[in-house]
């Protein structure tokens, strides 16, 4: 994840917004609306594509939102709030 070093990362709420508004905006529009670099939004989307729906909410770790210091953990946290886990 060297390409994201020293770049502003999205908040879990911003990632949730990307999830809910996915079919309405382009990567460039998300980038502009959120004040994030395009490369950050692209990497966020790559992580979002790795989420899978969990049928039993007990399968989601209780500490899914424990860390928010890297993009993968931020996406994992946002996904957990909506019943998804990182595969």
GUMIKE-365102 format. One record per atom (N, C-alpha, C): residue in three letters; x, y, z. Coordinates in steps of 0.05 Angstrom, whole numbers, padded with zeros to 5 digits, always signed. Layout:
N
ALAXYZ/...
% end
This chain:
87
UNK+00017-00024+00000/UNK+00000+00000+00000/UNK+00018+00025+00000/UNK+00041+00023-00011/UNK+00059+00045-00011/UNK+00048+00069-00026/UNK+00031+00064-00047/UNK+00020+00086-00063/UNK+00001+00103-00047/UNK-00008+00094-00023/UNK-00026+00109-00006/UNK-00012+00122+00017/UNK+00014+00118+00019/UNK+00029+00129+00041/UNK+00027+00160+00041/UNK+00021+00171+00064/UNK+00018+00200+00067/UNK-00006+00212+00052/UNK-00025+00196+00045/UNK-00049+00206+00031/UNK-00072+00206+00051/UNK-00090+00224+00047/UNK-00114+00226+00064/UNK-00132+00201+00058/UNK-00139+00187+00079/UNK-00156+00163+00077/UNK-00185+00171+00083/UNK-00204+00155+00072/UNK-00232+00161+00078/UNK-00239+00153+00106/UNK-00261+00164+00116/UNK-00272+00154+00142/UNK-00290+00131+00136/UNK-00297+00115+00156/UNK-00316+00093+00152/UNK-00343+00104+00141/UNK-00351+00127+00149/UNK-00376+00139+00140/UNK-00374+00146+00110/UNK-00351+00155+00101/UNK-00347+00161+00073/UNK-00347+00135+00056/UNK-00336+00114+00067/UNK-00336+00088+00053/UNK-00365+00078+00052/UNK-00380+00081+00073/UNK-00408+00073+00073/UNK-00423+00089+00051/UNK-00417+00114+00048/UNK-00430+00130+00028/UNK-00423+00120+00000/UNK-00399+00113-00004/UNK-00391+00101-00030/UNK-00407+00075-00035/UNK-00410+00059-00014/UNK-00425+00034-00016/UNK-00454+00039-00025/UNK-00467+00058-00012/UNK-00495+00063-00017/UNK-00500+00079-00043/UNK-00481+00094-00051/UNK-00485+00111-00075/UNK-00470+00101-00100/UNK-00461+00076-00098/UNK-00443+00065-00119/UNK-00452+00070-00147/UNK-00476+00065-00154/UNK-00486+00066-00182/UNK-00492+00095-00191/UNK-00489+00114-00174/UNK-00497+00142-00180/UNK-00473+00160-00188/UNK-00449+00152-00181/UNK-00426+00169-00185/UNK-00402+00154-00197/UNK-00385+00168-00210/UNK-00360+00156-00221/UNK-00338+00159-00200/UNK-00316+00145-00204/UNK-00294+00147-00186/UNK-00285+00176-00183/UNK-00283+00190-00205/UNK-00275+00218-00205/UNK-00294+00235-00188/UNK-00320+00230-00191/UNK-00340+00245-00176/UNK-00339+00239-00146/UNK-00334+00214-00139/UNK-00330+00207-00111/UNK-00306+00221-00100/UNK-00284+00220-00115/UNK-00260+00233-00107/UNK-00264+00263-00101/UNK-00277+00276-00119/UNK-00282+00305-00116/UNK-00301+00310-00093/UNK-00322+00295-00090/UNK-00342+00300-00069/UNK-00330+00295-00041/UNK-00312+00275-00039/UNK-00301+00268-00013/UNK-00274+00282-00007/UNK-00264+00296-00027/UNK-00238+00309-00023/UNK-00215+00289-00020/UNK-00217+00267-00035/UNK-00196+00246-00034/UNK-00183+00244-00061/UNK-00158+00235-00061/UNK-00145+00230-00087/UNK-00158+00206-00101/UNK-00158+00207-00127/UNK-00170+00185-00143/UNK-00158+00158-00136/UNK-00132+00156-00132/UNK-00120+00131-00125/UNK-00131+00119-00099/UNK-00138+00136-00080/UNK-00149+00127-00055/UNK-00177+00116-00059/UNK-00193+00129-00075/UNK-00220+00119-00081/UNK-00219+00093-00097/UNK-00200+00091-00116/UNK-00197+00067-00131/UNK-00190+00043-00113/UNK-00171+00047-00095/UNK-00163+00026-00077/UNK-00186+00019-00057/UNK-00201+00039-00049/UNK-00224+00034-00032/UNK-00244+00016-00046/UNK-00249+00021-00071/UNK-00268+00005-00087/UNK-00257-00024-00090/UNK-00231-00026-00094/UNK-00219-00053-00096/UNK-00224-00069-00070/UNK-00221-00056-00047/UNK-00227-00069-00022/UNK-00257-00075-00019/UNK-00274-00057-00027/UNK-00302-00061-00025/UNK-00311-00086-00041/UNK-00298-00090-00063/UNK-00304-00114-00080/UNK-00296-00140-00066/UNK-00279-00139-00046/UNK-00271-00163-00031/UNK-00290-00169-00008/UNK-00309-00152-00003/UNK-00328-00157+00019/UNK-00348-00178+00010/UNK-00357-00194+00029/UNK-00378-00214+00023/UNK-00399-00212+00044/UNK-00424-00216+00036/UNK-00447-00215+00054/UNK-00445-00238+00074/UNK-00450-00231+00099/UNK-00450-00251+00120/UNK-00479-00258+00127/UNK-00485-00284+00128/UNK-00512-00292+00134/UNK-00518-00292+00164/UNK-00497-00296+00179/UNK-00501-00296+00208/UNK-00483-00274+00220/UNK-00496-00253+00231/UNK-00481-00230+00241/UNK-00461-00238+00263/UNK-00464-00261+00275/UNK-00445-00270+00296/UNK-00418-00276+00283/UNK-00418-00280+00257/UNK-00393-00285+00243/UNK-00375-00261+00240/UNK-00386-00237+00244/UNK-00371-00212+00242/UNK-00356-00208+00268/UNK-00330-00206+00267/UNK-00315-00202+00292/UNK-00323-00177+00307/UNK-00324-00179+00333/UNK-00333-00156+00350/UNK-00313-00133+00347/UNK-00289-00138+00339/UNK-00269-00117+00337/UNK-00265-00108+00308/UNK-00285-00111+00291/UNK-00283-00103+00263/UNK-00276-00074+00260/UNK-00284-00057+00278/UNK-00278-00028+00277/UNK-00258-00019+00297/UNK-00241-00038+00306/UNK-00222-00031+00327/UNK-00200-00013+00316/UNK-00190-00017+00291/UNK-00169-00001+00280/UNK-00179+00014+00256/UNK-00171+00039+00253/UNK-00178+00054+00230/UNK-00153+00069+00220/UNK-00130+00056+00220/UNK-00105+00069+00213/UNK-00096+00062+00185/UNK-00111+00044+00172/UNK-00104+00038+00144/UNK-00130+00033+00128/UNK-00128+00034+00102/UNK-00152+00033+00085/UNK-00167+00007+00088/UNK-00152-00015+00090/UNK-00165-00041+00092/UNK-00182-00043+00118/UNK-00172-00033+00140/UNK-00187-00034+00165/UNK-00211-00015+00164/UNK-00209+00007+00150/UNK-00231+00026+00147/UNK-00254+00013+00131/UNK-00247+00001+00109/UNK-00267-00013+00092/UNK-00279-00036+00107/UNK-00263-00051+00122/UNK-00273-00074+00138/UNK-00294-00064+00158/UNK-00288-00041+00171/UNK-00306-00030+00191/UNK-00333-00021+00178/UNK-00331-00007+00155/UNK-00355+00002+00141/UNK-00371-00022+00132/UNK-00358-00042+00122/UNK-00372-00066+00113/UNK-00386-00081+00136/UNK-00373-00082+00159/UNK-00384-00096+00182/UNK-00410-00083+00191/UNK-00411-00057+00188/UNK-00436-00042+00196/UNK-00459-00049+00178/UNK-00454-00060+00155/UNK-00475-00067+00135/UNK-00477-00097+00130/UNK-00465-00113+00148/UNK-00467-00142+00146/UNK-00448-00155+00126/UNK-00424-00143+00122/UNK-00405-00154+00104/UNK-00379-00160+00119/UNK-00364-00179+00109/UNK-00337-00186+00120/UNK-00317-00186+00097/UNK-00292-00180+00103/UNK-00271-00181+00083/UNK-00264-00210+00078/UNK-00262-00218+00053/UNK-00254-00245+00047/UNK-00225-00246+00040/
% end
